[in-house]
Amino acid sequence: MSVAFDHRDPGTPEQTWADAAPWRSAPPLRLTADAVVVLAAHPDDETLGAGGLVARCHAVGIPVTVVVVTDGGASHPLLGDERDLARERRSETVEAVADLAPSAALVFLGFDDGRVDEQRADISERVNAVLSGFSDRAVLVAAPWWGDGHRDHRVLGEIALDLGAPTVEVVGYPIWLWHWATPDAVDTSGWRVLHLTDAERTAKSGAIARHRTQVEPLSPLPGGEAIVHDGMRAHFLRDDEVYVGAPPTEETSADIAAFDDFFRRHDDPWGFESRWYEARKRSVLRASLPRASFARALELGCANGVLTAELADRCDDLLAVDASEPAVRAASGRTRDLANVRVEQFMLPGAWPDGRFDLVIVSELAYYLGADDRELLARRIRGSLTDDGVVVACHWRRRIDDAATTGDRVHHELSRSLGLHRIARHEEADFVLDVFATAPGSVAEREGLA
């Protein structure tokens, strides 16, 4: 969003916002994440927009990391080199974050102020590096709102939305919105509210005062005015902080007609028979099975049956299913001499085979399904397992143009929605494989070796 405003203008009075309170009906911001990361385009953004959140995390014991992206050195360009603003603002932020959350981790990335868009790729890489330290934990990322009007805020918000990490939820915190907008003209859909305690408001007020270069004039000359004047500052002393949820993504399941056409045009789709990568991946999958044999197994998305044939000697009864008719025909021909194998066509996950299974294989399938279908798939799998059931999921990790999501997100969702014990995990640059079971215990433990 492009908005023209001047920080020296009085802006919309806080009393106007307080009287209308457009956030009054918004649901609360629920802190269910394992960790919180607050991104700030400039030193002070984290305090103004999310200071209460930082203080709340400290109070309830949620690890919080504040990442300040730019050095903030361009806040008063007319002053020239008269003061080392970057150094001063860094010191102010250290003090402010300590007021809010002594336990918080603080990371300064040091990019040039005012050039977030030009440095977008490098900033995204550095932010992703910070998030990689949280492994498979659920993380709430609070970033400047992508509709805030200030270019650096907008771009950093967009960077946050594009992070793509499967365990990350993104919310935006407005700052300049309160200055240039009016209550009757804001879209409150997606808003969430954090109601601050007295202690959190006190800590936030003190932390804002730490940012002296922003809340106090630096010079009586033009260009030395306070960036956050008293009228602007009042917006951040209210009882509530507002956060905007990430816009919903349109995830739809892939069109089965495209797969039908693909299977008709290729004798060896995706190189199942010709590529060492595929042969090795199947060997890893077979080696990951925690038992020598299974009574009744279900393979979801069997394609042309190459994996099906290799699973047959580990299963007393194996049902392989696929939504594509040409794929089912190819898999049936490949396994026609295997008496313990059946191949059937099912439009997964809406249609589902009867009975229960002690092994379910879902390989290179789930990322083609939209969010609702992935949720249904997990429920179907869970409801089909026997009391000693095992689920093996294996998916390509790199981006696929016609897929609804990524393999990493699929596995994160499965780990949460299945409600099973993860007993094995294999992860490399190209694919990820997880083994989930209804009962805990490693192979050695099951055999009395450990």
C-alpha positions in Angstrom: 0.0 0.0 0.0 1.3 3.4 -1.0 0.3 6.2 1.4 1.5 9.8 1.4 2.0 11.2 4.9 4.4 13.5 6.8 5.5 12.5 10.3 5.5 16.2 11.3 1.7 16.5 10.7 -0.5 16.1 13.8 -2.2 13.1 12.3 -5.4 11.4 13.6 -5.7 12.2 17.3 -5.6 9.2 19.6 -8.8 10.3 21.2 -10.5 9.7 17.8 -9.2 6.2 17.8 -10.1 5.6 21.5 -13.7 6.8 21.0 -14.2 4.5 18.0 -12.1 1.6 19.2 -12.4 -0.3 16.0 -10.4 -3.2 17.6 -13.1 -3.7 20.2 -14.8 -6.7 18.5 -11.5 -8.3 17.3 -10.6 -11.7 18.7 -7.6 -11.9 21.1 -4.1 -12.6 19.9 -3.5 -16.1 21.3 0.0 -17.0 22.3 0.2 -20.7 21.6 3.6 -20.7 19.8 6.7 -22.3 21.3 8.7 -19.1 20.5 8.1 -15.5 19.3 10.2 -13.5 16.8 9.6 -9.8 16.5 11.0 -8.2 13.4 11.6 -4.4 13.4 12.5 -2.5 10.2 14.1 0.2 12.4 15.2 0.5 16.0 12.0 1.5 18.0 9.5 -0.4 15.7 9.6 -3.4 18.0 8.8 -1.2 21.1 6.1 1.0 19.5 4.2 -1.8 17.7 4.9 -4.9 19.7 6.4 -3.8 23.1 3.5 -5.3 25.0 3.9 -8.6 23.2 7.6 -8.7 24.0 6.8 -8.0 27.7 4.0 -10.6 27.7 6.4 -13.3 26.3 8.8 -12.6 29.1 6.1 -12.7 31.7 4.7 -16.1 30.6 8.0 -17.7 29.8 7.8 -17.8 26.0 11.3 -17.3 24.4 11.3 -14.1 22.4 13.8 -12.8 19.9 13.8 -9.3 18.6 15.5 -8.8 15.2 16.2 -5.2 14.2 16.8 -5.2 10.4 18.3 -1.7 9.7 20.6 0.5 11.6 18.1 3.4 11.8 20.8 5.9 10.8 18.6 7.8 8.2 15.8 8.9 10.6 17.0 12.6 10.4 18.7 13.0 7.0 18.9 16.8 7.3 21.3 16.5 10.2 23.9 14.9 8.0 26.9 13.5 9.9 26.3 15.7 13.0 25.4 12.6 15.1 26.1 8.9 14.9 22.4 8.0 14.9 23.0 4.4 14.1 25.1 3.9 17.2 22.7 5.9 19.4 19.7 4.0 18.2 21.3 0.7 18.8 22.1 1.6 22.4 18.5 2.9 22.9 17.1 -0.4 21.6 19.3 -2.4 23.9 17.9 -0.4 26.9 14.3 -0.6 25.6 14.3 -4.3 25.1 15.9 -4.9 28.5 13.0 -2.9 30.0 10.4 -5.0 28.2 12.0 -8.5 28.5 15.4 -9.0 30.2 15.3 -12.6 28.9 14.8 -11.6 25.2 17.5 -12.3 22.6 18.3 -9.2 20.5 19.7 -9.4 17.0 20.9 -6.4 14.9 21.2 -7.2 11.2 22.7 -3.7 10.4 21.2 -3.2 6.9 21.0 0.4 5.5 18.1 2.4 6.7 15.6 3.3 3.9 16.8 0.6 1.6 14.9 -2.5 2.8 13.4 -3.1 -0.7 16.8 -3.0 -2.4 18.2 -5.4 0.2 15.2 -7.7 0.2 16.9 -10.9 -0.8 19.7 -10.5 1.7 17.3 -9.6 4.5 15.1 -12.6 3.7 18.1 -14.9 3.9 19.3 -13.5 7.3 15.8 -13.7 8.8 15.4 -17.3 7.6 18.7 -18.0 9.2 17.3 -16.7 12.5 14.2 -18.9 12.2 16.3 -22.0 11.3 17.4 -22.0 14.9 14.0 -22.9 16.1 13.9 -26.2 14.2 10.5 -27.8 14.2 9.0 -25.6 16.9 6.0 -23.4 16.2 7.0 -19.8 15.9 4.9 -16.6 15.9 6.6 -13.9 13.8 5.4 -10.3 14.4 6.5 -7.9 11.7 5.6 -4.4 10.7 2.3 -4.5 8.9 2.6 -4.8 5.1 -0.1 -2.1 4.7 1.5 0.4 7.0 2.4 3.0 4.3 6.1 3.4 5.2 8.1 1.6 2.5 10.5 -0.1 4.8 7.6 -1.4 7.0 5.7 -2.6 3.9 8.6 -4.5 2.4 9.7 -6.1 5.7 6.1 -7.2 6.2 6.1 -8.7 2.7 9.4 -10.5 3.5 7.7 -12.0 6.6 4.7 -13.1 4.6 7.0 -14.9 2.1 9.1 -16.7 4.7 7.4 -20.0 3.9 8.7 -21.9 6.9 6.1 -24.6 7.7 6.1 -23.8 11.5 5.7 -20.1 11.2 2.6 -18.0 11.8 2.9 -14.3 10.7 1.1 -11.3 12.1 1.7 -7.6 11.3 1.7 -4.7 13.7 0.6 -1.3 12.4 2.6 1.8 13.3 2.0 4.6 10.9 -1.6 3.5 10.2 -2.7 5.2 13.4 -1.2 8.5 12.1 -2.6 8.7 8.5 -5.8 6.6 8.7 -9.1 7.2 10.4 -11.3 4.7 12.3 -14.2 4.9 9.8 -11.8 3.9 6.9 -10.0 0.9 8.2 -10.6 -2.7 7.4 -10.6 -4.6 10.7 -10.9 -8.1 9.2 -8.0 -10.2 10.4 -7.4 -7.9 13.4 -6.4 -9.5 16.7 -5.9 -7.7 20.0 -3.4 -8.1 22.8 -4.9 -6.5 26.0 -2.0 -5.3 28.1 -1.7 -5.6 31.8 -0.8 -2.6 34.0 2.8 -4.0 34.3 3.1 -4.4 30.5 1.8 -0.9 29.8 4.3 0.5 32.3 7.2 -1.4 30.8 6.2 -0.3 27.3 5.9 3.3 28.3 9.3 3.3 29.8 10.8 1.5 26.8 9.4 4.0 24.4 11.0 6.8 26.4 14.4 5.0 25.9 14.2 5.9 22.2 15.3 9.4 22.9 16.4 10.1 19.3 12.9 9.5 18.1 10.7 10.9 20.8 12.6 14.1 21.5 13.8 16.8 19.2 17.4 16.5 18.1 17.8 20.1 17.0 15.8 23.3 16.9 16.5 23.5 13.2 14.2 22.1 10.5 14.8 18.4 10.2 15.6 18.0 13.9 12.0 17.4 15.0 10.9 14.4 17.0 9.9 11.6 14.7 7.4 10.2 17.3 5.9 13.4 18.6 3.5 13.4 21.6 0.4 12.9 19.4 2.0 10.0 17.6 3.3 8.5 20.8 -0.1 8.5 22.4 -1.2 5.7 20.0 1.2 3.3 21.6 0.3 4.1 25.2 -3.2 2.6 24.9 -4.3 -0.5 26.7 -4.4 -2.7 23.6 -2.0 -3.7 20.8 -3.4 -4.5 17.4 -2.1 -7.2 15.2 -3.2 -8.1 11.7 -3.3 -11.8 10.6 -1.7 -12.9 7.4 -4.1 -12.8 4.5 -5.4 -16.3 3.7 -3.7 -18.2 0.9 -5.7 -19.8 -1.9 -4.7 -23.4 -1.7 -6.6 -25.8 -3.9 -5.9 -29.4 -4.7 -4.3 -30.2 -8.1 -6.5 -31.1 -11.0 -6.5 -34.9 -11.6 -6.9 -34.4 -15.3 -3.4 -33.0 -15.5 -2.1 -36.2 -13.9 -4.1 -38.4 -16.2 -2.5 -36.6 -19.2 1.0 -36.8 -17.6 0.7 -40.6 -17.1 -0.6 -41.1 -20.6 2.4 -39.3 -22.1 5.2 -40.8 -20.0 6.0 -44.5 -19.6 8.3 -43.7 -16.6 6.8 -40.5 -14.9 9.3 -38.7 -12.7 12.0 -41.2 -13.6 10.9 -43.8 -11.0 12.7 -46.6 -12.9 15.6 -44.7 -14.4 16.8 -42.3 -11.7 19.2 -43.4 -8.9 17.6 -40.7 -6.7 14.2 -42.4 -6.9 15.7 -45.9 -6.3 17.7 -44.7 -3.3 14.7 -42.9 -1.8 12.6 -46.1 -2.1 15.4 -48.0 -0.3 15.5 -45.4 2.5 11.7 -45.7 2.8 11.8 -49.5 3.0 14.6 -49.5 5.5 12.6 -47.1 7.7 9.8 -49.5 8.2 9.9 -50.4 11.9 8.7 -54.0 11.4 9.7 -56.8 9.1 6.2 -57.4 7.9 2.7 -55.9 8.1 -0.7 -57.6 8.0 -2.7 -55.0 6.0 -1.1 -52.0 4.3 -2.4 -49.0 2.4 -0.3 -47.1 -0.1 -1.8 -43.7 -1.0 -0.9 -42.3 -4.4 0.8 -45.3 -5.8 1.4 -43.8 -9.3 2.6 -46.5 -11.7 3.3 -49.0 -8.9 7.1 -49.1 -8.7 7.1 -48.6 -4.9 4.0 -50.9 -4.6 5.9 -53.8 -6.1 8.8 -53.2 -3.7 6.6 -53.1 -0.7 4.8 -56.3 -1.6 7.2 -58.7 0.2 6.8 -56.8 3.4 2.9 -56.9 3.5 0.5 -59.8 3.8 -2.1 -57.7 2.1 -1.4 -54.5 0.3 -4.0 -52.1 -1.2 -2.5 -49.5 -3.5 -4.7 -46.6 -4.5 -4.5 -43.6 -6.9 -6.9 -41.0 -8.2 -5.5 -41.2 -11.8 -7.0 -44.0 -14.0 -3.9 -44.3 -16.2 -1.8 -44.6 -13.1 -4.0 -47.3 -11.7 -3.9 -49.2 -15.0 -0.1 -49.0 -15.0 0.3 -50.1 -11.4 -2.2 -53.0 -11.9 -0.2 -54.3 -14.9 3.1 -54.0 -12.9 1.7 -56.0 -9.9 -0.6 -58.4 -11.7 1.5 -61.5 -10.6 1.5 -60.5 -7.0 -1.4 -62.2 -5.3 -1.3 -60.1 -2.1 -1.5 -56.8 -4.0 -4.7 -54.9 -5.1 -4.8 -51.7 -7.0 -7.9 -49.5 -7.0 -8.9 -46.0 -8.1 -9.9 -43.6 -5.3 -10.4 -39.8 -5.5 -8.5 -39.1 -2.3 -9.2 -38.0 0.3 -12.9 -37.6 -0.3 -13.3 -41.3 -1.2 -11.5 -43.8 1.1 -11.1 -47.5 1.3 -12.9 -49.5 4.0 -11.2 -51.3 6.9 -8.2 -50.7 9.1 -4.5 -50.9 8.3 -1.4 -51.4 10.3 0.7 -49.5 7.7 -0.2 -46.4 5.7 2.3 -45.0 3.2 1.8 -41.5 1.9 4.6 -40.6 -0.5 4.8 -37.6 -2.8 1.1 -37.0 -2.6 0.0 -34.6 0.2 1.6 -31.4 -1.2 -0.8 -31.6 -4.2 -3.8 -31.3 -1.9 -5.3 -28.0 -0.7 -5.3 -27.2 3.1 -8.8 -28.6 3.6 -8.0 -31.8 1.8 -4.8 -32.2 3.7 -6.7 -31.8 7.0 -9.2 -34.4 5.8 -6.4 -36.7 4.7 -4.9 -36.7 8.1 -8.2 -37.5 9.7 -8.8 -40.3 7.3 -5.4 -41.8 7.9 -5.8 -41.6 11.7 -9.2 -43.2 11.6 -7.9 -46.1 9.5 -5.1 -47.2 11.7 -5.1 -50.2 13.9 -4.0 -50.0 17.5 -0.4 -50.8 16.5 -0.5 -48.8 13.2 2.4 -47.1 11.5 2.4 -44.1 9.1 5.3 -43.4 6.8 5.3 -40.0 5.0 7.9 -39.1 2.4 7.9 -35.9 0.3 10.2 -33.8 -2.0 11.3 -30.7 -0.1 11.9 -28.3 -3.0 9.3 -26.1 -4.5 6.9 -27.7 -7.1 5.1 -25.2 -9.4 1.8 -27.0 -9.5 1.7 -28.1 -5.8 -0.5 -26.4 -3.2 2.3 -26.3 -0.6 5.7 -27.7 0.3 6.8 -31.1 1.7 8.1 -29.5 4.8 4.7 -28.0 5.6 3.0 -31.3 4.9 5.2 -33.0 7.4 4.8 -30.3 10.0 1.0 -30.5 9.7 1.0 -34.3 9.8 3.1 -34.3 13.0 0.5 -32.2 14.7 -2.7 -33.4 13.2 -2.1 -37.2 13.4 -1.4 -37.1 17.1 1.0 -40.0 16.8 4.5 -40.7 18.1 7.3 -39.8 15.7 9.7 -42.8 15.9 12.0 -42.0 13.0 12.9 -39.0 10.8 15.2 -38.8 7.8 15.9 -35.3 6.4 18.2 -34.2 3.6 18.2 -31.4 1.1 15.9 -33.1 -1.4 13.3 -35.0 0.7 12.0 -35.6 4.2 10.7 -38.9 5.6 8.9 -39.3 8.9 7.7 -42.5 10.6 4.8 -42.1 13.0 3.3 -44.8 15.2 0.3 -45.2 17.5 2.7 -46.6 20.2 6.1 -45.2 21.2 9.3 -47.3 21.1 12.2 -47.8 18.7 13.0 -51.0 16.8 15.6 -51.9 19.4 13.3 -51.3 22.3 10.6 -53.4 20.7 13.1 -56.3 20.4 14.3 -55.9 23.9 17.7 -54.6 23.0 17.5 -51.2 24.6 
